[in-house]
Amino acid sequence: MLEKMIDGLPCTGPDRGNKYVCSAETAINFKMCDSKEDLDSSEGFFKPAFTHQVFGEKEVIFGYKGLRIDMFFSAGTLTQYVKIDYAEKISSGTSFEADNILKLLADITPGGFTTNYVEFTVDLEMNRKFHPPGTLVDSYTKGDRVFDVYYATFEDEKFRNYHNRLQVFILWYIDAASYIDDEDPGWNLYTLYERITDSSGDTKYRSMGFLTAYSFYNYPRRTRQRISQVLVLPPFQGHGHGAHLLSTMYNHVSADPAIFDITVEDPSENFTRLRNFVDTVKCSNLAAFAPDKLKLGFSQAMADEARERYKITAIQSRKMYEILRLRATDTSCPEAHKAYRLDVKRRLNKAFQKEKKAMARQRARLTEEELKALDATKTPEQQHEFLERSFLELETEYRKVIERMAAFVEF
């Protein structure tokens, strides 16, 4: 009997089982197209980071041999064309049916797609007339290339339709992502584009990425912005566009006195690094973070100025202080480095002691074995090792931010 490795079942069947199971990541290719020439070219494809949100935890597609799924997007409007090729498909006479790829893709593509090549080439022609919806809030250049950031909400119907096509990328690039509710007025969105002007003076736009943030009530009369999703598409990554996008959001929000601060929903490690870099650059320009003041320790003035100027939270501004103090510290001097290390460890130890108190409140609910395991991790030596390890990990991350700042020009 042919067995199927999908939905948790192993692919251990004889003869023909394995060859009908394809890695979704291997099979899928994305491409942004400005023209029919791009569509017909074999270059410019990029891969998804995740496929389990479409094809299941095993990230496999069943029923095909030599499978290739190409998803083309018009560079501006993001209309989509899906092309599926395969060498062989499992016979309908077997006990299993091949996965219905088009249905699986349609289920997660609210903006729809076409499977007709000619129809998509017409879309590419229409793409030349595309102009970003929303309000232009920032422009910047890299060499001779120009980039724009637009702000919009779902009250803009044109933007809502565009976002339906844009949001499909989060399932392929943000783990455990879900679509946001475009009926909720609390959402604020920032979209990033390259603006291209050709020799005839015509302008076209290329979609590059986006940031979403949600407005929450903050007692008594203000709101708090919580960043939810940030994505720069793979062809544009590694060039500082994520930092520009986040910085633009900060600058836009900072101009609104009704907004108290900016928080982040469940940040990934990569986003945490990006946020630390952007926040550190911004705090480095504030008077409260001047080198002579850093040596005096973290102050309320630092927290206040960071929040008032850039809506940075107090917890986050403390991290920026530690990064900037490390930059201002001569670590080749044992006394200076020790003073810095003890300052950071005092902050880490407060968090450690707070966690211990929380665990102590739970002791009555633990079994004898669990209590022994808990107490075994509380020796002074283990606490010291924990703090030292935590400090070294932080210092390593902080140095990466400092190195990036050294090569930084401006937002």
PEUR-V674137 format. One record per residue. N is the residue number from 0. SS is DSSP state (a for helix, b for strand, c for the rest). OMEGA is omega in radians with two decimals (999 if undefined). Layout:
N,SS,OMEGA ; N,SS,OMEGA
//
This chain:
0,c,3.10 ; 1,c,3.11 ; 2,c,-2.97 ; 3,c,3.10 ; 4,c,3.12 ; 5,c,-3.09 ; 6,c,3.05 ; 7,c,3.14 ; 8,c,-3.13 ; 9,c,3.06 ; 10,c,-3.08 ; 11,c,-3.10 ; 12,c,-3.10 ; 13,c,2.95 ; 14,c,-2.88 ; 15,c,-3.04 ; 16,c,-3.01 ; 17,a,-3.02 ; 18,a,3.10 ; 19,a,3.08 ; 20,b,-3.08 ; 21,b,3.00 ; 22,b,-3.14 ; 23,a,-3.12 ; 24,a,3.13 ; 25,a,-3.04 ; 26,a,-2.98 ; 27,b,3.07 ; 28,b,3.07 ; 29,b,3.08 ; 30,b,3.05 ; 31,b,-3.05 ; 32,b,3.01 ; 33,c,-3.02 ; 34,c,3.07 ; 35,a,3.11 ; 36,a,3.07 ; 37,a,-3.11 ; 38,a,-3.07 ; 39,a,-3.11 ; 40,c,3.11 ; 41,c,-3.11 ; 42,c,3.02 ; 43,c,3.13 ; 44,c,3.04 ; 45,b,-2.97 ; 46,c,3.01 ; 47,c,3.04 ; 48,c,-3.13 ; 49,c,3.05 ; 50,c,-3.05 ; 51,a,-3.13 ; 52,a,3.10 ; 53,a,-3.02 ; 54,a,3.04 ; 55,c,-3.03 ; 56,c,3.13 ; 57,c,3.12 ; 58,c,3.12 ; 59,b,3.08 ; 60,b,-3.04 ; 61,b,2.95 ; 62,c,-3.06 ; 63,b,3.02 ; 64,b,-3.12 ; 65,c,-3.05 ; 66,c,3.01 ; 67,b,3.12 ; 68,b,3.11 ; 69,b,3.09 ; 70,b,-3.11 ; 71,b,3.11 ; 72,b,2.98 ; 73,b,-2.90 ; 74,c,-3.12 ; 75,c,-3.05 ; 76,c,-3.12 ; 77,c,2.92 ; 78,c,-2.91 ; 79,b,3.08 ; 80,b,-3.12 ; 81,b,3.13 ; 82,b,-3.11 ; 83,b,3.07 ; 84,b,3.06 ; 85,c,3.14 ; 86,c,-3.08 ; 87,b,3.09 ; 88,b,-3.09 ; 89,c,-3.10 ; 90,c,3.12 ; 91,c,3.14 ; 92,c,3.11 ; 93,c,-3.12 ; 94,c,-3.08 ; 95,c,3.06 ; 96,c,3.09 ; 97,c,3.08 ; 98,c,3.09 ; 99,c,-3.02 ; 100,a,-3.11 ; 101,a,3.12 ; 102,a,3.12 ; 103,a,3.11 ; 104,a,3.14 ; 105,a,-3.12 ; 106,a,-3.10 ; 107,c,-3.10 ; 108,c,-3.09 ; 109,c,3.12 ; 110,c,3.12 ; 111,c,3.09 ; 112,c,3.07 ; 113,b,3.01 ; 114,c,-3.08 ; 115,c,-3.09 ; 116,a,-3.09 ; 117,a,3.13 ; 118,a,-3.14 ; 119,a,3.09 ; 120,a,3.05 ; 121,a,3.09 ; 122,a,3.14 ; 123,a,3.08 ; 124,a,3.11 ; 125,a,-3.12 ; 126,a,-3.14 ; 127,c,-3.10 ; 128,c,-3.06 ; 129,c,3.00 ; 130,c,-3.09 ; 131,c,3.04 ; 132,c,3.11 ; 133,c,-3.08 ; 134,b,3.08 ; 135,b,-3.11 ; 136,b,3.12 ; 137,b,3.01 ; 138,b,3.09 ; 139,b,-3.10 ; 140,b,2.97 ; 141,b,-3.01 ; 142,c,3.12 ; 143,c,-3.14 ; 144,b,-3.06 ; 145,b,-3.10 ; 146,b,-3.11 ; 147,b,3.01 ; 148,b,3.13 ; 149,b,3.07 ; 150,b,3.13 ; 151,b,2.98 ; 152,c,-3.10 ; 153,c,3.01 ; 154,c,3.11 ; 155,c,-3.07 ; 156,a,3.11 ; 157,a,3.12 ; 158,a,3.14 ; 159,a,3.12 ; 160,a,3.10 ; 161,a,-3.12 ; 162,a,3.08 ; 163,a,3.13 ; 164,a,-3.11 ; 165,a,-2.96 ; 166,c,-3.13 ; 167,a,-3.10 ; 168,a,-3.08 ; 169,a,3.14 ; 170,a,-3.12 ; 171,a,-3.02 ; 172,a,3.09 ; 173,c,-3.08 ; 174,c,3.12 ; 175,c,-3.14 ; 176,c,3.04 ; 177,c,-3.13 ; 178,c,3.12 ; 179,c,-3.06 ; 180,c,-3.11 ; 181,c,3.00 ; 182,c,-3.11 ; 183,c,-3.10 ; 184,c,-3.10 ; 185,c,-3.06 ; 186,b,3.05 ; 187,b,-3.03 ; 188,b,3.12 ; 189,b,-3.11 ; 190,b,-3.03 ; 191,b,-3.11 ; 192,b,2.87 ; 193,b,3.10 ; 194,b,-3.04 ; 195,b,3.09 ; 196,b,-3.08 ; 197,c,-3.04 ; 198,c,3.14 ; 199,c,3.13 ; 200,c,3.11 ; 201,c,-3.11 ; 202,b,3.03 ; 203,b,-3.06 ; 204,b,3.13 ; 205,b,-3.14 ; 206,b,-3.05 ; 207,b,-3.09 ; 208,b,-3.08 ; 209,b,3.05 ; 210,b,3.08 ; 211,b,3.11 ; 212,b,-3.10 ; 213,b,3.14 ; 214,b,3.08 ; 215,b,3.06 ; 216,b,3.08 ; 217,b,-3.06 ; 218,c,0.03 ; 219,c,-3.02 ; 220,c,-3.07 ; 221,b,3.11 ; 222,b,3.10 ; 223,b,3.10 ; 224,b,3.09 ; 225,b,3.12 ; 226,b,-3.07 ; 227,b,-3.07 ; 228,b,3.04 ; 229,b,-3.13 ; 230,b,2.91 ; 231,b,-3.06 ; 232,c,-3.03 ; 233,a,-3.13 ; 234,a,-3.06 ; 235,a,-3.12 ; 236,c,3.07 ; 237,c,-3.12 ; 238,c,3.09 ; 239,c,-3.11 ; 240,a,3.11 ; 241,a,3.12 ; 242,a,3.11 ; 243,a,-3.13 ; 244,a,3.13 ; 245,a,3.12 ; 246,a,3.11 ; 247,a,3.10 ; 248,a,3.11 ; 249,a,-3.10 ; 250,a,-3.13 ; 251,a,-3.13 ; 252,a,-3.08 ; 253,a,-3.14 ; 254,c,-3.09 ; 255,c,-3.11 ; 256,c,-3.13 ; 257,c,-3.14 ; 258,b,-3.07 ; 259,b,3.13 ; 260,b,-3.12 ; 261,b,3.07 ; 262,b,-3.10 ; 263,b,3.13 ; 264,c,3.01 ; 265,c,-3.05 ; 266,c,3.03 ; 267,c,3.11 ; 268,a,-3.13 ; 269,a,3.13 ; 270,a,3.10 ; 271,a,3.10 ; 272,a,3.12 ; 273,a,-3.13 ; 274,a,3.13 ; 275,a,3.13 ; 276,a,-3.10 ; 277,a,-3.12 ; 278,a,-3.14 ; 279,a,3.10 ; 280,a,-3.10 ; 281,a,-3.13 ; 282,a,-3.12 ; 283,c,3.14 ; 284,c,-3.11 ; 285,c,-3.08 ; 286,a,-3.09 ; 287,a,-3.11 ; 288,a,3.09 ; 289,c,-3.07 ; 290,a,-3.12 ; 291,a,3.13 ; 292,a,3.13 ; 293,a,-3.10 ; 294,c,3.14 ; 295,c,3.14 ; 296,c,-3.14 ; 297,c,-3.07 ; 298,c,3.08 ; 299,a,3.11 ; 300,a,3.09 ; 301,a,-3.14 ; 302,a,-3.10 ; 303,a,-3.09 ; 304,a,3.12 ; 305,a,-3.14 ; 306,a,-3.09 ; 307,a,-3.07 ; 308,a,-3.04 ; 309,a,3.12 ; 310,c,3.12 ; 311,b,-3.10 ; 312,c,-3.12 ; 313,a,3.13 ; 314,a,-3.14 ; 315,a,-3.13 ; 316,a,3.05 ; 317,a,3.10 ; 318,a,3.13 ; 319,a,3.06 ; 320,a,-3.10 ; 321,a,3.12 ; 322,a,-3.11 ; 323,a,3.08 ; 324,a,3.09 ; 325,a,3.12 ; 326,a,-3.10 ; 327,a,-3.08 ; 328,c,3.02 ; 329,c,-3.06 ; 330,c,3.04 ; 331,c,3.08 ; 332,c,-3.07 ; 333,a,-3.09 ; 334,a,-3.13 ; 335,a,-3.14 ; 336,a,3.12 ; 337,a,3.13 ; 338,a,3.10 ; 339,a,-3.10 ; 340,a,-3.14 ; 341,a,3.12 ; 342,a,3.13 ; 343,a,-3.12 ; 344,a,3.08 ; 345,a,3.10 ; 346,a,3.12 ; 347,a,-3.11 ; 348,a,3.07 ; 349,a,3.12 ; 350,a,3.13 ; 351,a,-3.14 ; 352,a,3.09 ; 353,a,3.11 ; 354,a,3.11 ; 355,a,3.12 ; 356,a,3.11 ; 357,a,3.11 ; 358,a,-3.14 ; 359,a,3.13 ; 360,a,-3.13 ; 361,c,-3.03 ; 362,a,-3.09 ; 363,a,-3.10 ; 364,a,-3.05 ; 365,c,3.05 ; 366,c,3.13 ; 367,a,3.13 ; 368,a,3.14 ; 369,a,3.11 ; 370,a,3.11 ; 371,a,3.14 ; 372,a,3.14 ; 373,a,-3.11 ; 374,a,-3.13 ; 375,c,-3.12 ; 376,c,-3.03 ; 377,c,3.11 ; 378,c,3.12 ; 379,a,-3.14 ; 380,a,3.14 ; 381,a,3.08 ; 382,a,3.11 ; 383,a,3.13 ; 384,a,3.12 ; 385,a,-3.12 ; 386,a,3.14 ; 387,a,3.13 ; 388,a,3.14 ; 389,a,3.14 ; 390,a,-3.11 ; 391,a,3.10 ; 392,a,3.12 ; 393,a,-3.11 ; 394,a,3.10 ; 395,a,3.12 ; 396,a,3.14 ; 397,a,-3.14 ; 398,a,3.08 ; 399,a,3.10 ; 400,a,-3.12 ; 401,a,3.11 ; 402,a,3.12 ; 403,a,3.12 ; 404,a,-3.13 ; 405,a,-3.14 ; 406,c,-3.04 ; 407,c,3.10 ; 408,c,3.10 ; 409,c,3.07 ; 410,c,999
//
